Each structure stands twice: as C-alpha cells, then as structure tokens.
Amino acid sequence: MVFKRRNPRTYLQMLAEAFWPRGGWTRAFHYVKHRIRRLPDDPHRIARGVGAGVFISFTPLFGLHFISAMISAKVVRGNILASLLGTFFGNPVTFPIIAFTSMKLGHLILGTSFDESQHATLFGKFVGAGHDLKHNFFALFTDETTQWVNLYNFWNEVFLPYLVGGFLPGIIAGVLSYYLSAPVIAAYQKHRRKRLKDRFEKLRARLHARNEQAREKG
C-alpha cells in the first residue's frame, strides 16, 4: 500500500499517543485550529459546529462523542466536521477538570453528596459497570443471574451527576466557543480570499505582460 507506515505502531504506542500525541497537545491544538479555519463554509455555521462539539465534551457519553456532536450540530444547524473537531476540547488534559467539576456540580444540583476522597476510585467504578454489562450480556445466553449493583452505583454516583452537572458548564463553554471563534474564522476567511485575489491579479498581470512581449516580438 502506498500510504502504509514503514514501521507500524504497536498497540501500546497507539494507546500512549491517544493520551499524548507525538507532537504534544499544543501541536494537536494548532492542527485542529488550522483545520477549523480552513473549512469551506459560512463562519457562523462553522462556529456553531465548534460550539456543539465543545458542549458534547462536557457529557459523559464516552465513545459516543462524535455521534452526539454530529446530532448536536444538526440541531443548531452547524458544520458537522467542525463539531467533530470541537470535541477535541475534551482530551486527557482537560477531562479530569471537566469530570471533577461536572460531578461536583451535579451532586450539588441533585442534593447528593460528593466525597472527594472517592475521586481516585472513579476508574474502578467504570470497570465495575463494564463488568456488569459484560456479565449481563452473557447471562442472556446462559443460566447466570444478572448483576446490577455496579451499574446502579455507577449511574447514581458517576453518570447521572456528571450528565446533570456538565450541562450548564457545557452550554457556557459552547456559547463562548461560538462567539470567540465566529469573528476569528470570518477574519481568516476574508484575509484568505484577499490573498488569493492578490495572487490571481499578479498571475493575470504576469500573463498580460508576457502576451505584450510576445506581440512586440511578433
């Protein structure tokens, strides 16, 4: 294959780069910013797409962020590709802050307690919920009894507070992303159009000069 890697990455390398890209998150941020600015669409549609993607980053719909961002972009009539790029606002650097803030706010809204000493066991709760899902799936085809304890605890202690608490910060971050990105994208597109126009004018002038020279020689 023409575009196949000369040295294929191992699964460990792919996992590591998912948390820390080869060029670092700063380079990844500039790449996403560059891609967003160059999207061929109305600046406000692109900005709405970015806002939709940023909003979805505040939800606990892990594994479904792209699909959720596409749906959100459709709802607000935003650019779908921009919404996918906007989800990169949620990354291994920002996720701990988003998760901790959303869960704490969610528990406050729901009137439940948030034990900060249990923050380190969040991974264990995800694992426990996954274990119950796997067990219950196989229980459909065997005589095993379904288990719901871990799923119930995960729903009440993690998912529901995260969903409720992330809604308001997500809306605020999404709206801010729209108002901050729209004028930047518009200015970039205007500058790019002017640069292309100037380049075209120079090329036309060069061709005109070449034709005049050819006429004089003829």
C-alpha positions as CSV (number, residue, x, y, z in Angstrom):
1,M,0.0,0.0,0.0
2,V,1.2,3.5,-0.9
3,F,0.3,5.2,2.4
4,K,1.1,2.3,4.7
5,R,3.5,3.1,7.6
6,R,7.1,1.8,7.1
7,N,7.2,0.9,10.9
8,P,3.7,0.1,12.1
9,R,2.8,1.3,15.5
10,T,2.3,-1.2,18.3
11,Y,-1.0,-1.2,20.3
12,L,0.9,0.3,23.3
13,Q,2.2,3.2,21.1
14,M,-1.4,3.9,19.8
15,L,-2.7,3.9,23.3
16,A,0.0,6.2,24.5
17,E,-0.5,8.6,21.6
18,A,-4.2,8.7,22.3
19,F,-3.3,10.3,25.7
20,W,-0.3,12.3,24.4
21,P,0.2,12.9,20.7
22,R,3.6,12.6,19.2
23,G,3.8,16.4,18.7
24,G,2.2,17.2,22.1
25,W,-1.2,18.6,22.7
26,T,0.0,22.1,21.7
27,R,0.7,20.9,18.2
28,A,-2.6,19.0,18.1
29,F,-4.4,22.1,19.2
30,H,-2.8,24.2,16.4
31,Y,-3.7,21.5,13.9
32,V,-7.4,21.5,14.9
33,K,-7.4,25.3,14.9
34,H,-5.9,25.3,11.4
35,R,-8.4,22.7,10.1
36,I,-11.4,24.6,11.6
37,R,-10.3,27.9,10.0
38,R,-9.9,26.3,6.5
39,L,-13.3,24.7,6.4
40,P,-15.2,25.9,3.3
41,D,-18.4,27.0,5.0
42,D,-20.1,30.1,6.5
43,P,-18.2,31.3,9.6
44,H,-21.3,31.2,11.8
45,R,-22.1,27.6,10.7
46,I,-18.6,26.6,11.5
47,A,-18.7,28.4,14.8
48,R,-22.0,26.7,15.7
49,G,-20.4,23.4,14.9
50,V,-17.4,24.1,17.1
51,G,-19.8,25.1,20.0
52,A,-21.8,21.9,19.6
53,G,-18.6,19.8,19.8
54,V,-17.3,21.7,22.8
55,F,-20.7,21.2,24.6
56,I,-20.6,17.5,23.9
57,S,-17.2,17.3,25.5
58,F,-18.9,18.1,28.9
59,T,-21.1,15.0,28.7
60,P,-20.2,11.5,30.0
61,L,-21.2,9.9,26.6
62,F,-17.7,8.4,26.2
63,G,-17.4,6.5,23.0
64,L,-20.3,8.4,21.5
65,H,-18.9,12.0,21.5
66,F,-18.6,12.0,17.7
67,I,-22.1,10.8,17.0
68,S,-23.5,13.1,19.7
69,A,-21.6,16.1,18.2
70,M,-23.0,15.3,14.8
71,I,-26.5,15.3,16.1
72,S,-26.0,18.5,18.1
73,A,-24.5,20.2,15.0
74,K,-27.6,19.2,13.1
75,V,-29.9,20.6,15.8
76,V,-28.1,24.0,15.8
77,R,-27.5,24.0,12.0
78,G,-23.8,23.9,12.4
79,N,-21.0,22.4,10.4
80,I,-20.7,18.7,11.2
81,L,-16.9,18.4,10.6
82,A,-16.4,21.5,12.8
83,S,-18.4,19.8,15.6
84,L,-16.2,16.7,15.4
85,L,-13.1,18.9,15.7
86,G,-14.7,20.7,18.5
87,T,-14.9,17.5,20.6
88,F,-11.1,17.7,20.9
89,F,-11.7,20.3,23.6
90,G,-12.2,17.2,25.7
91,N,-8.8,15.5,25.9
92,P,-6.8,13.7,28.6
93,V,-5.5,17.1,29.8
94,T,-9.0,18.7,30.3
95,F,-11.1,15.6,31.0
96,P,-10.0,15.4,34.7
97,I,-11.0,19.0,35.3
98,I,-14.3,18.6,33.4
99,A,-15.2,15.4,35.1
100,F,-14.4,16.6,38.6
101,T,-16.2,19.9,38.2
102,S,-19.2,18.4,36.5
103,M,-19.7,15.6,39.1
104,K,-19.3,18.0,42.0
105,L,-21.9,20.4,40.5
106,G,-24.2,17.6,39.5
107,H,-24.2,16.2,43.1
108,L,-24.9,19.7,44.4
109,I,-27.9,20.1,42.0
110,L,-29.2,16.6,42.8
111,G,-28.8,17.2,46.5
112,T,-26.5,14.2,46.9
113,S,-23.1,14.0,48.5
114,F,-19.8,14.2,46.7
115,D,-16.9,12.5,48.5
116,E,-13.7,13.9,47.1
117,S,-11.7,11.1,48.7
118,Q,-13.5,8.7,46.3
119,H,-12.4,10.6,43.3
120,A,-9.5,8.2,42.8
121,T,-11.9,5.2,42.6
122,L,-13.7,6.6,39.5
123,F,-11.8,4.3,37.3
124,G,-12.8,1.3,39.4
125,K,-16.5,2.3,39.1
126,F,-16.1,2.4,35.3
127,V,-14.5,-1.0,35.4
128,G,-17.3,-2.4,37.7
129,A,-20.0,-1.0,35.3
130,G,-18.3,-2.6,32.4
131,H,-18.0,-5.9,34.2
132,D,-21.8,-5.9,34.9
133,L,-22.5,-5.1,31.3
134,K,-20.3,-7.9,30.1
135,H,-21.8,-10.4,32.6
136,N,-25.4,-9.4,31.8
137,F,-24.8,-9.8,28.1
138,F,-23.5,-13.4,28.5
139,A,-26.3,-14.0,31.0
140,L,-28.8,-13.7,28.1
141,F,-27.5,-16.9,26.7
142,T,-26.8,-18.8,30.0
143,D,-28.4,-19.6,33.3
144,E,-26.4,-17.0,35.1
145,T,-28.2,-14.3,37.2
146,T,-27.9,-10.7,36.0
147,Q,-25.9,-8.3,38.2
148,W,-26.9,-4.6,38.6
149,V,-25.1,-3.4,41.7
150,N,-22.1,-1.9,40.0
151,L,-24.2,-0.4,37.2
152,Y,-26.7,1.1,39.8
153,N,-23.8,2.6,41.7
154,F,-22.2,3.9,38.6
155,W,-25.4,5.5,37.4
156,N,-26.1,7.2,40.7
157,E,-22.6,8.2,41.7
158,V,-21.0,9.0,38.4
159,F,-23.1,9.1,35.2
160,L,-26.2,11.0,36.3
161,P,-24.3,13.6,38.4
162,Y,-21.8,14.0,35.5
163,L,-24.6,14.4,33.0
164,V,-26.6,16.9,35.1
165,G,-23.5,18.9,36.3
166,G,-21.9,19.0,32.9
167,F,-24.9,20.5,31.1
168,L,-24.6,24.1,32.4
169,P,-20.8,24.4,32.0
170,G,-21.1,22.7,28.6
171,I,-23.7,25.3,27.4
172,I,-21.5,28.2,28.7
173,A,-18.3,26.8,27.1
174,G,-20.2,26.0,23.8
175,V,-21.7,29.6,23.6
176,L,-18.3,31.1,24.4
177,S,-16.7,29.0,21.8
178,Y,-19.2,30.2,19.2
179,Y,-18.7,33.9,20.0
180,L,-14.9,33.6,20.1
181,S,-14.5,31.5,17.0
182,A,-17.0,33.2,14.7
183,P,-15.1,36.5,14.2
184,V,-11.8,34.8,14.0
185,I,-12.9,32.4,11.3
186,A,-14.6,35.3,9.4
187,A,-11.4,37.4,9.6
188,Y,-9.3,34.5,8.4
189,Q,-11.6,33.7,5.5
190,K,-11.6,37.4,4.5
191,H,-7.8,37.5,4.6
192,R,-7.5,34.3,2.7
193,R,-9.9,35.5,0.0
194,K,-7.9,38.7,-0.3
195,R,-4.6,36.8,-0.5
196,L,-6.0,34.5,-3.3
197,K,-7.4,37.5,-5.1
198,D,-4.0,39.3,-5.0
199,R,-2.2,36.1,-6.2
200,F,-4.7,35.9,-9.1
201,E,-4.2,39.5,-10.0
202,K,-0.4,39.0,-10.0
203,L,-0.7,36.0,-12.2
204,R,-3.0,37.8,-14.6
205,A,-0.6,40.8,-14.8
206,R,2.3,38.4,-15.5
207,L,0.4,36.7,-18.3
208,H,-0.7,40.0,-19.7
209,A,3.0,41.2,-19.7
210,R,4.1,38.0,-21.3
211,N,1.5,38.4,-24.1
212,E,2.5,42.0,-24.7
213,Q,6.2,40.9,-25.0
214,A,5.1,38.2,-27.5
215,R,3.2,40.8,-29.6
216,E,6.2,43.2,-29.7
217,K,8.5,40.4,-30.8
218,G,5.9,39.4,-33.4
